[in-house]
Structure formats: structure tokens, C-alpha cells
Amino acid sequence: MPLRMFGLALATLLVGCSNSEPPIGRGLPITFGFTPAFEQRVRERFPVGSDERQLITELNNENFTLGRVSDPSSRYRNSAQYETSAGLFCKDEWQIYWSAPQGLILEIGGVNREICL
């Protein structure tokens, strides 16, 4: 019986660690540093001048967590983040930053990376 409980616990842990990237990040490399491919994909999907409401709707649909950039010196004002577990001590992270003072995207960037403790 203890072996069976261990097996169930291990299965639960592995399911929790499954890697499910957001659609905008699918198929791109994830490294410990900056990868320009993700930023390029973000800028192609949400080009400067496009409607911020569309960006917000799509990021919500992809389960990004929306927020504000708290650094007053940053050129970006808004952010969206998506994280998945990449093992016991690591996580994969996708972040998108943008400014849209009049409801149109003025600046946008993105980063994806793996972070380990």
C-alpha cells in the first residue's frame, strides 16, 4: 500500500510539472537568457499601432496574468506574464511589456526564459 501511495504522489507531482507553453510561445527555444525569437513573434502578432484591447483579449485567452510595470523609468507601462513549471526547481516564463497611452500600442517587447533556483 505505501508503494501505491508513493506512485500516486509521484504521478500527481509529474502532472503538476508538465510544460504547457502559451500559444504565442509554442515551438520557440527557452534558455537561461534573452531569446530574440519570442520578442520578434510578439512584435509581429501585436505590431506598433495595433489596438491594445485586442492584445489584452488575446493574452487573457492564453492565460497570461496582466499587470502594470512599477518602474517609473521604464518605457513600458503594462505587462503580462505566463509561467509553467519546468521541474522541481525551475520554471519557464514568458513576459510581454507594452505601452499604449491612447489605446494603441506605442512600444512592445517580450522575453521568455528558464529560471532555476
WOQUIUR-V618681 format. One record per pair of residues at least 12 apart in sequence whose ideal C-beta (glycine too) atoms are under 10 Angstrom apart, sorted by the first residue. I is the first residue (numbers start at 1). J is the second residue. Records with the same first field share a line. If there is no record, write none. Layout:
I->J ; J
This chain:
13->85 ; 88
16->85
17->84 ; 85 ; 86 ; 87 ; 88 ; 90 ; 91
18->84 ; 85 ; 86
19->84 ; 85 ; 86 ; 87 ; 91 ; 92
20->63 ; 82 ; 84 ; 85 ; 92
21->62 ; 82 ; 84 ; 92 ; 94 ; 112
22->58 ; 59 ; 61 ; 62 ; 63 ; 64 ; 80 ; 82 ; 83 ; 84 ; 92 ; 94 ; 96 ; 112
23->45 ; 58 ; 61 ; 62 ; 63
24->38 ; 41 ; 42 ; 45 ; 46 ; 58 ; 59 ; 62 ; 64 ; 80 ; 82 ; 94 ; 96 ; 110 ; 112
25->37 ; 38 ; 41 ; 42 ; 62 ; 82 ; 84 ; 92 ; 93 ; 94 ; 96 ; 110 ; 112
26->41
27->41
28->40 ; 41 ; 94 ; 112
29->112 ; 114
30->84 ; 86 ; 90 ; 92 ; 93 ; 94 ; 112 ; 113 ; 114
31->112 ; 113 ; 114
32->90 ; 113 ; 114 ; 115 ; 116
33->111 ; 113 ; 114
34->110 ; 111 ; 112 ; 113
35->110 ; 111 ; 112 ; 113
36->110 ; 111
37->110 ; 112
38->94 ; 95 ; 96 ; 109 ; 110 ; 111 ; 112 ; 113
39->96 ; 97 ; 108 ; 109 ; 110 ; 111 ; 112
40->110
41->110 ; 112
42->55 ; 80 ; 94 ; 95 ; 96 ; 97 ; 98 ; 108 ; 109 ; 110 ; 111 ; 112
43->96 ; 105 ; 107 ; 108 ; 109 ; 110
45->58 ; 96 ; 108 ; 110
46->58 ; 59 ; 96 ; 98 ; 100 ; 105 ; 108 ; 110
47->105 ; 108
48->98 ; 99 ; 100 ; 104 ; 105 ; 106 ; 107 ; 108
49->100 ; 104 ; 105 ; 106
50->98 ; 100 ; 104 ; 105 ; 108
51->100 ; 103 ; 104 ; 105
52->78 ; 98 ; 99 ; 100 ; 101 ; 102 ; 103 ; 104 ; 105 ; 106 ; 108
53->100 ; 103 ; 104
54->105
55->78 ; 80 ; 96 ; 98 ; 100 ; 105 ; 108
56->78 ; 80 ; 98 ; 100
58->80
59->78 ; 79 ; 80 ; 81 ; 82 ; 94 ; 96 ; 98
60->80
62->80 ; 82 ; 94
63->80 ; 82
64->79 ; 80 ; 81 ; 82 ; 83 ; 94 ; 95 ; 96
65->79 ; 80 ; 81 ; 82 ; 83 ; 95
66->78 ; 79 ; 80 ; 81 ; 96
67->79 ; 80 ; 81 ; 95 ; 97
69->97 ; 98 ; 99
74->97 ; 99
75->97 ; 98 ; 99 ; 106 ; 107 ; 109
76->96 ; 97 ; 98 ; 99 ; 100 ; 106 ; 107 ; 108 ; 109
77->97 ; 98 ; 99 ; 100 ; 101 ; 106 ; 107
78->96 ; 97 ; 98 ; 99 ; 100 ; 105 ; 108
79->95 ; 96 ; 97 ; 98
80->94 ; 95 ; 96 ; 97 ; 98 ; 110
81->93 ; 94 ; 95 ; 96 ; 97
82->94 ; 95 ; 96 ; 112
83->95 ; 115
86->114 ; 115 ; 116
87->114 ; 116
88->116 ; 117
89->115 ; 116 ; 117
90->114 ; 115 ; 116 ; 117
91->113 ; 114 ; 115 ; 116 ; 117
92->112 ; 113 ; 114 ; 115
93->111 ; 112 ; 113 ; 114 ; 115
94->110 ; 111 ; 112 ; 113
95->109 ; 110 ; 111 ; 112 ; 113
96->108 ; 109 ; 110 ; 111 ; 112
97->109 ; 110 ; 111
98->110
